[in-house]
Amino acid sequence: MFRDSPGLERERVDSDVMRLYLHIPFCNYACSFCCYAKRVGVSRARMARYVKALIRELDWVEPGTRLNQFFMGGGTPTALPADLLDEVLTAVASRMPYDGTGVHTVETSPESMTDEHLEVLARHGVGRVSMGVQSLSAEVLDTVKRDHGEQLALDTCRRVVAAGMIMNIDLMYGLPGQRHEDFARDFARVAEQGVHAVTAYNLRLNEMTSVQRQLADNERFDLAGLMGWREFVRDTAASHGFTQTRWHTFKRLDSIAARHERLPVAGEDLSAYQLGVGMSARSSLGHTLYRNHSKLNSYMERMEAGESPVQEHIPLNREDLQTQFIARTIGDGKGLSCSAYQRVFGSSFHEDFGPTLERLQGADLLSFDGDHVALSSLGQLVYDLVMLSFYPQHAKDWLRGRMRDYQLLAVEA
């Protein structure tokens, strides 16, 4: 739903601190469930060219602007040779002094994390590594075209833990041929390696994911199936000493994982201060979302010509900002303060969303104690669908059409 706006200049925001996302689009192979902007089989020369473009985009930042947290994702950042990764992180540090408030995260994969990469991350103060494993089952990995085995994944876990960084593992549920007992075994095996956190999320389907052609009819989520999986994942995590801190995040709170929180991207007035750099990266600045060009060559050519990399944008109206407020409170597991909502929007939460609140409370999906609105234990199993209920009508219609088209959940929002 972005608007075409090639070359649009991003808004300068009045903030003494910024949050940063860096997109590294390179991967060693393409997983069949992945819909993110990535490139496979890119030469070192093109990677080096991309790094120079990325660093040039950082020039948009006023030198000396304090950095509270960055997240480097992709793609697979450690698909970059270690010296090029070092070049990117050096550029960030030289332009944006770290203010010490947040834990920085870099994504990786089992086969791409070398000792040289670990040394670079440690030297630059990266405190958290998030590694996509998804499954340890050879049959499931083969089906979704992941090129690592169980032993390599577990060995990499141990190396990151030994390096003193927070180790987060991504696991998926609902993959072709995957059973509850497969997921339980995977969770137990990564827990044995001393990992500090697990991000567990369901398979998501859209037009960019070829995995949908491999799913049997009985493997496609209906509402009961999705809730059953989520309840099973929650209970499995708890049995290994992991606490659910967000709907898809489970942490050992007696470990260094307790230090990591995703810092806010906006102030109390919802004016945002997150910059996204790199191909397809999204920035949230002021009350506007921007997305960079999603084609590798076009992005690099824009930066080399000194032009804006922005290709699309969304100006956020009142409905959009309301959606963001709810997503960052109820939708993120924190609960919503009705008094805080009224301070921001000048109207009561009940006035703006009364019928939706009544319907969700009647279904035992929300709890309300006078000022605090939160998901019930039942609502936690359908957190994303509850959030969808608060979307503007035009967004509901658009999403419902996509869900029908790609055989996702058939629900009324």
C-alpha positions in Angstrom: 0.0 0.0 0.0 3.0 2.3 -0.4 2.8 5.2 -2.9 5.3 5.5 -5.7 7.7 8.4 -5.0 11.0 7.8 -6.7 13.8 9.9 -5.3 11.7 11.5 -2.5 13.9 13.1 0.2 13.3 11.8 3.7 12.1 14.2 6.4 14.7 15.5 8.8 13.5 14.8 12.4 14.3 16.8 15.5 15.7 14.1 17.7 18.9 13.8 19.6 19.0 10.0 19.2 18.2 7.6 16.4 17.5 4.0 15.9 19.1 2.3 12.9 18.2 -0.7 10.6 20.8 -1.9 8.1 19.8 -4.2 5.3 22.4 -6.7 3.9 20.6 -8.5 1.1 23.0 -11.3 0.5 22.4 -15.0 1.2 24.3 -18.2 0.5 21.0 -19.9 -0.7 17.3 -19.1 -1.0 14.9 -20.7 1.4 11.5 -21.5 0.0 9.6 -19.7 2.8 11.5 -16.4 2.5 9.8 -13.3 1.1 12.5 -10.8 2.0 14.6 -8.7 -0.4 17.7 -10.8 -1.0 20.3 -11.9 -3.6 22.1 -15.2 -3.9 25.4 -15.9 -5.5 26.7 -12.3 -5.6 30.4 -11.8 -6.2 32.7 -10.2 -3.7 33.1 -7.2 -6.0 29.4 -6.5 -6.1 29.2 -6.9 -2.3 32.0 -4.4 -1.9 30.2 -2.0 -4.2 27.0 -2.4 -2.1 28.9 -1.7 1.1 30.2 1.6 -0.4 26.7 2.5 -1.3 25.4 1.7 2.1 28.1 3.8 3.8 27.3 6.6 1.4 23.6 6.5 2.5 24.8 6.8 6.1 26.0 10.3 5.1 22.3 11.3 5.4 22.8 11.2 9.2 24.2 14.3 10.8 27.6 13.4 12.2 27.6 12.9 15.9 23.9 11.9 16.1 23.6 9.5 19.0 22.7 5.9 18.2 20.7 4.0 20.8 20.3 0.7 19.0 20.8 -0.9 15.6 19.6 -4.1 14.0 21.4 -5.6 11.0 19.2 -8.0 9.0 18.7 -9.2 5.5 19.4 -11.5 3.8 22.2 -12.7 5.9 24.7 -10.1 7.1 27.4 -12.6 7.7 27.2 -13.7 4.1 29.4 -10.6 3.8 33.1 -11.4 4.1 34.2 -10.4 7.6 36.3 -7.5 6.4 33.4 -5.9 4.6 31.2 -6.4 7.6 33.9 -4.7 9.6 33.8 -1.8 7.1 30.1 -1.3 7.6 30.2 -1.4 11.4 33.2 1.0 11.5 31.3 3.5 9.3 28.3 3.3 11.7 30.5 3.9 14.8 32.4 6.8 13.2 29.2 8.7 12.3 26.8 7.7 15.2 28.4 7.4 18.6 26.6 4.7 20.7 24.8 6.1 23.7 24.9 2.8 25.6 21.2 2.3 26.0 20.3 -0.6 23.7 21.7 -4.0 22.7 22.8 -4.2 19.0 21.7 -7.2 17.0 23.2 -8.9 13.9 21.5 -11.7 12.1 23.4 -14.8 10.9 23.0 -18.4 9.6 24.8 -21.5 10.8 27.0 -21.9 7.7 28.0 -18.2 7.3 29.3 -17.5 10.9 33.1 -17.8 11.0 35.5 -17.0 13.8 36.5 -13.9 11.9 32.8 -12.7 11.9 32.6 -13.3 15.6 35.7 -11.3 16.3 34.4 -8.4 14.2 31.0 -8.4 16.1 32.7 -8.5 19.5 35.1 -5.7 18.6 32.2 -3.5 17.6 30.1 -4.1 20.7 27.4 -6.2 19.1 25.6 -7.8 22.0 23.1 -10.1 20.4 23.3 -12.6 17.5 20.0 -13.9 16.0 20.5 -17.0 13.9 17.9 -18.5 11.6 17.7 -22.3 12.1 14.0 -22.8 11.6 14.3 -26.6 12.0 16.8 -29.3 12.9 15.0 -32.0 11.0 16.9 -33.1 7.9 13.6 -33.9 6.1 12.1 -30.5 6.9 15.3 -28.6 6.1 15.5 -30.4 2.7 11.9 -29.5 1.9 12.4 -25.8 2.6 15.8 -25.7 0.8 18.0 -24.8 3.8 21.6 -25.8 3.4 22.7 -26.6 6.9 22.4 -29.7 9.1 21.6 -30.2 12.7 25.2 -30.5 13.9 26.4 -27.3 12.2 23.6 -25.4 13.7 24.2 -26.6 17.2 28.0 -26.1 16.9 27.4 -22.5 15.8 25.1 -22.0 18.8 27.8 -23.1 21.2 30.5 -20.8 19.5 28.3 -17.7 19.8 27.4 -18.5 23.5 31.0 -19.1 24.3 31.8 -15.6 22.8 29.6 -14.0 25.4 26.9 -12.7 23.2 23.1 -13.2 23.6 22.2 -16.1 21.3 18.7 -16.0 19.8 17.5 -18.8 17.6 14.7 -18.6 15.1 12.5 -21.6 14.9 9.4 -22.0 12.7 6.3 -24.1 13.1 3.8 -25.1 10.4 6.5 -26.1 7.9 5.8 -28.9 5.4 5.9 -32.3 7.1 6.6 -30.9 10.5 5.0 -32.4 13.6 4.7 -31.2 17.1 7.2 -33.8 18.3 9.7 -32.4 15.7 9.4 -28.9 17.0 9.7 -30.1 20.7 12.9 -32.0 19.8 14.3 -28.9 18.0 13.6 -26.7 21.0 15.1 -29.1 23.4 18.3 -29.5 21.3 18.9 -25.7 21.0 18.2 -25.2 24.7 20.8 -27.8 25.6 23.4 -25.6 23.8 22.8 -22.8 26.3 20.9 -20.4 23.9 19.4 -17.5 25.7 16.3 -16.8 23.6 14.1 -18.4 21.0 12.0 -16.6 18.5 9.2 -19.0 17.3 6.9 -18.0 14.6 4.4 -19.6 12.3 5.0 -20.2 8.6 3.7 -17.2 6.6 2.6 -17.5 3.0 2.4 -14.9 0.3 3.0 -14.7 -3.4 6.8 -14.6 -2.9 7.0 -17.9 -1.0 7.2 -21.0 -3.1 6.8 -23.3 0.0 3.0 -22.9 -0.3 3.1 -25.3 -3.2 4.6 -28.0 -1.0 1.9 -27.9 1.8 -0.7 -30.6 2.0 -4.2 -29.4 2.5 -4.3 -30.6 6.1 -1.0 -28.6 6.8 -2.5 -25.3 6.0 -3.5 -23.4 9.1 -7.1 -23.1 10.1 -7.8 -21.1 13.2 -7.9 -24.1 15.6 -4.7 -25.5 14.1 -2.9 -22.2 14.5 -4.0 -21.8 18.1 -3.1 -25.4 18.9 0.4 -24.9 17.6 0.9 -21.6 19.5 -0.3 -23.2 22.8 2.1 -26.1 22.2 5.0 -23.8 21.5 4.3 -21.7 24.6 4.1 -24.8 26.8 7.2 -26.3 25.2 9.2 -23.2 25.9 8.0 -23.0 29.5 9.1 -26.6 30.1 12.7 -25.6 29.3 12.7 -22.5 31.5 11.9 -19.9 28.8 9.4 -17.1 29.6 7.2 -15.6 26.9 8.1 -11.9 26.7 6.4 -11.1 23.4 4.0 -13.2 21.4 6.8 -14.9 19.4 9.7 -14.3 21.8 10.8 -16.6 24.6 13.7 -15.8 26.9 15.7 -17.2 29.8 15.2 -14.3 32.1 17.9 -15.5 34.4 20.5 -15.1 31.6 22.0 -12.2 29.7 19.0 -12.2 27.4 17.2 -10.1 30.0 19.4 -7.1 29.0 17.9 -7.0 25.5 14.8 -5.0 24.7 13.7 -3.6 21.4 13.8 0.2 22.0 11.0 2.5 20.9 11.2 4.0 17.4 9.0 7.0 18.2 8.4 9.5 21.0 5.2 10.1 23.0 3.8 12.2 20.1 4.4 9.2 17.8 7.0 11.2 15.8 9.4 8.5 14.7 13.2 8.5 14.5 14.3 5.2 12.9 16.4 5.3 9.7 16.6 2.3 7.4 19.7 2.1 5.1 20.2 -0.3 2.3 18.2 -1.9 -0.5 14.5 -2.1 0.3 15.1 -0.8 3.8 12.2 1.1 5.5 12.6 4.3 7.5 10.1 5.6 9.9 10.7 9.4 10.3 8.2 11.8 11.7 4.8 10.7 10.6 6.0 9.1 7.3 7.2 5.6 6.3 9.8 5.4 3.5 11.0 2.4 1.6 14.2 2.3 -0.5 14.4 0.8 -4.0 14.2 -3.0 -3.8 16.5 -3.7 -6.8 20.2 -4.1 -6.0 21.5 -2.3 -9.1 19.0 0.5 -8.9 19.8 1.1 -5.2 23.5 1.2 -5.8 23.2 3.5 -8.9 21.0 6.0 -6.9 23.6 6.2 -4.1 26.5 6.5 -6.5 24.7 9.4 -8.2 24.1 11.1 -4.9 20.4 10.7 -5.2 17.8 9.6 -2.6 17.3 5.8 -2.5 13.6 6.2 -1.6 11.2 4.6 -4.0 7.9 4.6 -2.1 6.4 6.2 1.0 3.3 6.2 3.2 2.2 9.4 4.9 0.6 8.4 8.2 -2.9 9.8 8.9 -4.7 9.7 12.3 -6.0 6.1 11.6 -2.6 4.9 10.8 -1.1 6.4 13.9 -3.9 4.9 16.0 -3.0 1.5 14.5 0.7 2.0 15.4 -0.2 3.0 19.0 -2.3 -0.1 19.5 0.3 -2.4 17.7 3.0 -1.1 20.1 0.9 -1.7 23.2 -1.8 -4.4 22.9 -0.1 -5.9 19.9 3.3 -6.1 21.5 2.2 -7.6 24.8 2.5 -4.5 26.9 -1.2 -3.6 27.2 -2.7 -0.2 26.4 -3.2 2.7 28.8 -6.5 4.4 28.0 -5.3 7.6 29.7 -2.1 7.6 27.6 -4.1 7.1 24.4 -6.3 10.1 25.3 -3.2 12.3 25.9 -1.9 11.4 22.4 -5.2 11.5 20.3 -7.4 13.8 22.4 -10.3 11.3 22.4 -11.0 8.2 24.5 -10.1 4.7 23.4 -13.6 3.6 24.0 -15.0 6.4 21.9 -12.8 5.5 19.0 -13.0 1.7 19.2 -16.1 0.9 21.3 -17.8 -1.7 19.1 -14.5 -3.5 18.5 -13.7 -3.6 22.2 -17.1 -4.9 23.1 -16.9 -7.7 20.5 -13.4 -8.7 21.6 -14.3 -8.6 25.3 -17.4 -10.6 24.6 -15.3 -13.3 23.0 -12.9 -13.3 26.0 -10.0 -12.1 23.9 -9.4 -8.8 25.8 -9.3 -7.9 29.5 -10.0 -4.4 30.9 -9.5 -3.0 34.4 -10.6 0.6 34.0 -7.5 2.0 32.3 -5.5 -1.0 31.1 -6.5 -3.0 28.0 -4.6 -6.2 27.4 -5.0 -9.6 25.7 -6.5 -12.4 27.7 -4.7 -15.8 27.8 -7.1 -16.9 25.0 -6.4 -13.7 23.0 -2.6 -14.3 23.3 -3.1 -17.3 21.0 -4.6 -15.1 18.2 -2.7 -11.9 19.0 -2.2 -11.0 15.3 -5.9 -11.5 14.5 -7.0 -9.4 17.5 -4.6 -6.7 16.2 -6.2 -6.9 12.8 -9.5 -6.1 14.3 -8.2 -2.5 15.1 -7.0 -1.9 11.5 -8.7 0.8 9.4 -11.4 -0.7 7.2 -9.5 -0.2 3.9 -6.5 -2.2 5.4 -8.8 -5.0 6.6 -10.3 -5.3 3.1 -6.9 -5.4 1.5 -5.5 -8.0 3.9 -8.6 -10.2 3.7 -8.2 -10.3 -0.1 -4.6 -11.4 0.2 -5.5 -14.0 2.8 -8.1 -15.5 0.4 -5.8 -15.4 -2.5 -3.0 -17.3 -0.8 -5.2 -19.7 1.3 -4.3 -18.2 4.6 -6.7 -18.0 7.5 -10.3 -17.5 6.5 -11.4 -15.1 9.3 -13.6 -12.1 9.7 -11.8 -9.1 11.1 
